[in-house]
Amino acid sequence: MTALLRGRKIAVTRPRAQASSLAALIAEQGGEPVIFPLLEISPAADTAPLLSAIADLDSYALAVFISPNAVAFSLPIILARRKWPAGLQAVAIGQGSVAALAAYGIEHTLAPSERFDSEAVLELPALQRQHVAGKRVVIFRGNGGRELLADTLRARAAEVDCVGCYQRSAPGDAAPLQALLHAGELDALTVSSSEGLRNLVDLLDGAARDALRHTPLFVPHRRIADLAQELGLPRVILTGPADAGIIAALRTHDWRAA
């Protein structure tokens, strides 16, 4: 085990089901991961849209999974009722979703290889107008979120159904993180969601927000970095994508200047 992060207490704020990988990487480097999800994930309150999509699954050309949570809260229900259609192409935003789909036997999933966001998915050849016009596309996702993917595919003449199979909500409070910020004991936070970052700022009291402004914030996407700046958080480090990008930035960060 190396010790590049020895003595550093670093918050991992991914949803709990996706937090263990980054936490383990931090621990491997000698750091102390503090798992505190800024998004709580639960099944969708209304399952009717998912059940309807399952009934119509053979009519779709593409099935897009927004996140590993979209896989976890849709695939077990789908496969309990029917086989995955041989002609249905799975598409994922990131490699975590690709791996989750593979665990259920869904292979050959299309996904970006570098950036992991809606914009990158929309650059995939299979999602261009000549391939999707007149085709049906189902997007498995959580409640709310960005509409860019669905709107762009509709503009490309696809027929798109958005199926909410899980819901995101803010935690009841941020007491563990707030206590660490008050005590000056948190060396950094990793945040992989704009919604999660808003939740954090909303949950903290004034003293903790002030401490947050002086704490390095590692984020894997420009959109989150821009939001952090808007929220008055200047110590933002834009990392590479996914856990690999975050841990690489943590390892090379100049902690002496922190």
Long-range contacts (C-beta under 8 A, 24 or more apart in sequence): 1-28, 1-29, 1-30, 2-28, 2-29, 2-30, 3-29, 3-30, 4-29, 4-30, 4-250, 4-251, 5-29, 5-30, 5-31, 5-250, 5-251, 6-30, 6-31, 7-31, 7-32, 8-32, 8-187, 8-188, 8-250, 8-255, 9-34, 9-180, 9-185, 9-186, 9-187, 10-34, 10-186, 10-187, 10-188, 10-189, 10-190, 10-250, 11-35, 11-36, 11-177, 11-180, 11-186, 11-188, 11-189, 11-190, 12-36, 12-190, 13-37, 13-38, 13-189, 13-190, 13-191, 13-192, 13-193, 13-196, 13-200, 14-190, 14-192, 14-193, 15-39, 15-40, 15-41, 15-69, 15-168, 16-41, 17-41, 17-68, 17-69, 17-72, 18-68, 18-69, 18-96, 21-243, 22-190, 22-243, 22-246, 22-247, 25-243, 25-247, 26-247, 26-250, 29-247, 29-250, 29-251, 31-250, 34-176, 34-177, 34-180, 34-186, 36-171, 36-174, 36-176, 36-177, 37-171, 37-196, 38-170, 38-171, 38-174, 38-191, 38-193, 38-195, 38-196, 38-197, 38-199, 38-200, 39-168, 39-169, 39-170, 39-193, 39-195, 39-196, 39-199, 40-168, 40-169, 40-170, 40-171, 41-69, 41-73, 41-142, 41-166, 41-167, 41-168, 42-166, 42-167, 42-169, 43-73, 43-165, 43-166, 43-167, 44-73, 44-143, 44-164, 44-165, 44-166, 44-167, 45-167, 46-164, 47-77, 49-161, 49-163, 49-164, 50-74, 50-77, 50-140, 50-163, 50-164, 50-165, 51-77, 53-138, 53-140, 53-161, 53-163, 54-78, 54-81, 54-82, 57-82, 57-84, 57-85, 57-88, 57-138, 58-85, 58-87, 58-88, 59-136, 60-85, 60-88, 60-135, 60-136, 60-137, 60-138, 60-161, 61-87, 61-88, 61-89, 61-132, 61-135, 61-136, 61-137, 62-88, 62-89, 62-90, 62-91, 62-126, 62-127, 62-132, 62-135, 62-136, 62-137, 62-138, 63-88, 63-89, 63-90, 63-91, 63-137, 63-138, 63-140, 64-91, 64-92, 64-93, 64-121, 64-137, 64-138, 64-139, 64-140, 64-149, 65-90, 65-91, 65-92, 65-93, 65-97, 65-100, 65-101, 65-140, 66-93, 66-97, 66-139, 66-140, 66-141, 66-142, 66-145, 66-149, 67-93, 67-94, 67-96, 67-97, 67-141, 67-142, 68-96, 68-97, 68-99, 68-100, 69-142, 69-166, 70-97, 70-140, 70-141, 70-142, 70-165, 70-166, 71-97, 71-100, 71-101, 71-104, 71-140, 72-100, 72-166, 73-165, 73-166, 74-140, 74-163, 74-165, 75-100, 75-101, 75-104, 75-106, 76-104, 77-165, 79-104, 89-126, 91-121, 91-124, 91-126, 91-127, 93-117, 93-118, 93-120, 93-121, 94-241, 94-242, 95-242, 96-242, 114-241, 115-241, 116-241, 116-242, 117-221, 117-223, 118-146, 118-148, 118-149, 118-152, 119-148, 121-149, 122-148, 122-149, 122-152, 122-153, 127-153, 127-156, 128-156, 129-156, 129-157, 132-156, 132-157, 132-158, 133-157, 133-158, 134-158, 134-159, 135-159, 136-160, 136-161, 137-161, 138-162, 138-163, 139-163, 140-165, 141-165, 142-166, 142-167, 142-168, 143-167, 143-168, 144-168, 144-195, 145-195, 168-195, 170-199, 170-202, 170-203, 171-199, 171-203, 173-203, 174-200, 174-203, 174-204, 174-208, 177-204, 177-208, 178-203, 178-204, 178-205, 178-208, 181-207, 181-208, 181-211, 181-212, 181-215, 182-207, 182-208, 182-211, 184-211, 186-211, 186-215, 187-215, 187-216, 187-255, 187-258, 188-215, 188-216, 188-217, 188-218, 188-250, 188-253, 188-258, 189-215, 189-216, 189-217, 189-218, 190-218, 190-219, 190-246, 190-250, 191-217, 191-218, 191-219, 191-224, 191-228, 192-219, 192-220, 192-221, 192-224, 192-246, 193-224, 194-223, 194-224, 194-227, 197-224, 197-227, 197-228, 197-231, 198-227, 198-231, 201-231, 201-233, 216-253, 216-258, 218-246, 218-249, 218-250, 218-253, 220-245, 220-246
